[in-house]
Amino acid sequence: MRWAALLLSILSLPLLFDSKPLEILRLKTFDAFITTPEPSGYFTILNITDEDIQKEGGYPFPRDRLAEIQNKLIDNGAIGVGWTMLFPEPDRFGGDSEFSLALQRLPSVIAMPELDNGLYPETHGTVIIGNDVELPKAKGFLENIPILKEAATQGGVSAPIDVDGLVRQIPLLQQTDTGWVAAFGTQVLKILAGGDTYQIKTNINGIEQIRVRGLPPISTDSLGRKWISWVNTPETTLQELNVQNTFVFIGVTAKGVMPQLSTPKGLLEPHKIQAALAESILIESAKIPDYRLVLELGFMVLSGLLIALVINFLGVTAGLLSSGVIMACTAFGGLYLIQQNILVDVTWSLISMIFISVQQFWINFKKQYNLRQLIKKQFEHYLDPRQVKRLQDDPSLLKLGGTKRYCTYLFTDVRGFTSLSETLEPEEVTKIMNKTLTIQSDAVQKYGGMTDKYIGDAMMAIFSAPLDLEDHETKAVMAAQEIMSKMEEANLGIKIGIGCNSGYAILGNLGSNTRFDYTAIGDAVNQAARYESATKDLGVDLLIGETTANKCNVETVFKKDIFVKGKELPLKVFVLK
């Protein structure tokens, strides 16, 4: 878990420091999943096309022609008109008065673009409720000629771009050295609602809401920006003029006339962007909440830790399946929030979860691999390879650390090893002992037992550990028989004594922190060793304990009662029939 926590700490840094790539990823996610609402029905977009300009003989249109268009809109039932063209100079044809009169006939808004070293227009009717705020200020605006700006309301057409170069958020009000300038779309809503002032509600983070009399409170981000919902506002032409009971946004769509701005919906002209802003105000569009960072960090940390826990506790396969479910829930949760207009991005959380899953998978894989190697190292020389593979495939079969099990224990010892070593060269002694121990180990493995250890010229074997072995009493006795038979065939000039006993003992890895062995300890084990020692005194090669003799399917006969160290009462021992 500490590695998961460390990785999560590293992955949280892009969130905490608002890295540009992560911000772009966040914005693209919002673009993909924000739902497009239905248009409000209050607005229409009027496009002046290439065909219109050709008919008029060029652009810009004379102001008297604009007056005619304004009057036709009034005749066709428009309730207001927004002109996103600029009128910084008088009309060379002298049509300004006529156009001014037409503007006065209907609530009208004309565009006022932001301009470096421009003028600060007269502002009034803005009230701050709450903390004073200091926002990035506009550098000035390009105003329209006096006769037109007095006949209509001016609105800013600034459209700041996000880090990826797209327009998504527009400030409803822009602060200047002399006051506040409302955006074009904001002015449209104010004059339609019959409002005369803007109330700016603030908190410690910045702007919270903007209020206009006649409209519900407008939620914004701390900079007073509104997220644009790219509503499919109805469009019309000069030939159609389908504008009944709507406010009309007029702009030029002819190529090369008006600047186009990049948006998630492609290149759009200013009048379409401002219409989208007005629509977004009415339908209460999406908003990045002030607590966005807390939610995104919460999603990432909680889901990442949960994935680490399930992989650790459930294992790789079940853990990865569970991780997939957690990722799906996180994705659907993030999608739900976006569709509720709460712009919280869980994309980085999902990416982080993938990193955590891979990391935890690798850690668990390494643990499993190391465990398999440990099992192989521990048992490959003592167990049948098939049994070793079973343990590697399912380490849970090997309950390490000490478990009480019922097994059969077999001890062997070479008779006369001391005298043998005195009469032969060391190389010969080694050769004989290796042959002897090989015969014994092969017989043990053949019948499913485990060669536990070699103790000089002696051997200890366990049957039914670490894996369960059916009829292990019989198989242990059969292994003893094979050892005696193979030793006789080998004609090595030595004798073997074997003791065999069944019972409960403690099995597991025993030793120190730096060195341990899988073995068995207990009274039943000690008795098997004592029986092997007694074979010499009784003049037999094999002695079998009473429990083993009673349960094995090999015919045995009672030999006698013997006393062994640590027992007050004699024990019955058996030999092969």
MOBEL-V891128 format. One record per backbone hydrogen bond with DSSP energy under -0.5 kcal/mol. NH is the residue of the N-H (numbers start at 0). CO is the residue of the C=O. If there is no record, write none. Layout:
NH,CO  NH,CO
This chain:
4,0  5,1  6,2  7,3  8,4  9,5  10,6  11,7  12,8  12,9  15,11  16,12  17,14  18,13  22,18  23,19  24,20  25,21  26,22  27,23  28,24  29,25  30,26  31,27  32,28  33,29  36,34  43,246  44,233  45,43  45,248  46,44  46,235  47,250  48,46  52,48  53,49  54,50  55,51  56,52  56,53  57,52  64,61  65,61  66,62  67,63  68,64  69,65  70,66  71,67  72,68  73,69  74,70  75,71  76,73  77,72  78,245  79,245  80,106  81,247  82,80  82,108  83,81  83,249  93,90  98,94  99,95  100,96  101,97  102,98  103,99  104,100  104,101  105,102  108,80  109,152  110,82  110,84  111,154  114,139  116,138  117,114  118,140  120,118  126,197  128,126  128,199  129,127  137,174  140,118  141,112  142,140  144,86  147,144  148,144  149,145  151,147  152,107  154,109  155,181  156,111  161,165  164,161  166,261  167,165  169,225  171,223  173,180  175,178  180,173  182,171  183,155  186,182  187,183  188,184  189,185  190,186  191,187  192,188  193,189  194,189  197,124  198,210  199,126  199,197  200,198  200,208  201,128  201,199  202,205  205,202  206,221  207,200  208,200  209,217  210,198  212,196  214,211  217,209  218,216  219,207  220,224  223,220  225,169  226,285  227,167  229,227  230,228  232,230  235,44  237,46  240,236  242,240  244,76  245,242  246,41  247,79  248,43  248,246  249,81  249,247  250,45  252,47  252,250  253,47  256,253  257,253  260,267  262,265  263,166  265,262  267,260  269,258  271,268  272,268  273,269  274,270  275,271  276,272  277,273  278,274  279,275  280,276  281,277  282,278  283,279  284,279  286,340  288,286  291,288  294,290  295,291  296,292  297,293  298,294  299,295  300,296  301,297  302,298  303,299  304,300  305,301  306,302  307,303  308,304  309,305  310,306  311,307  312,308  313,309  314,310  318,314  319,315  320,316  321,317  322,318  323,319  324,320  325,321  326,322  327,323  328,324  329,325  330,326  331,327  332,328  333,329  334,330  335,331  336,332  337,333  338,334  339,335  340,337  341,336  342,286  342,340  343,341  349,345  350,346  351,347  352,348  353,349  354,350  355,351  356,352  357,353  358,354  359,355  360,356  361,357  362,358  363,359  364,360  365,361  366,362  367,363  368,364  369,365  370,366  371,367  372,368  373,369  374,370  375,371  376,372  377,373  378,374  379,375  381,378  382,378  386,383  387,383  388,384  389,385  390,386  391,387  392,388  393,389  396,393  397,394  398,396  399,397  401,398  402,506  404,402  404,504  406,404  406,502  407,462  408,500  409,460  410,498  411,458  412,496  413,456  414,494  416,413  419,415  420,416  421,417  422,418  422,419  423,419  428,424  429,425  430,426  431,427  432,428  433,429  434,430  435,431  436,432  437,433  438,434  439,435  440,436  441,437  442,438  443,439  444,440  445,441  446,442  447,444  448,443  449,461  450,381  451,449  451,459  452,459  454,457  455,453  456,454  457,454  458,411  459,452  460,409  461,449  462,407  471,468  474,470  475,471  476,472  477,473  478,474  479,475  480,476  481,477  482,478  483,479  484,480  485,481  486,482  487,483  488,484  489,485  490,486  491,486  494,414  496,412  497,540  498,410  499,542  500,408  502,406  504,404  505,520  506,402  506,504  507,518  509,507  509,516  511,514  516,509  518,507  518,516  520,505  523,503  525,521  526,522  527,523  528,524  529,525  530,526  531,527  532,528  533,529  534,530  534,531  535,532  536,532  537,533  538,534  539,534  542,497  543,573  544,499  545,571  548,544  549,545  550,546  551,547  556,574  558,572  559,572  561,570  566,563  570,561  572,559  573,543  574,556  576,554
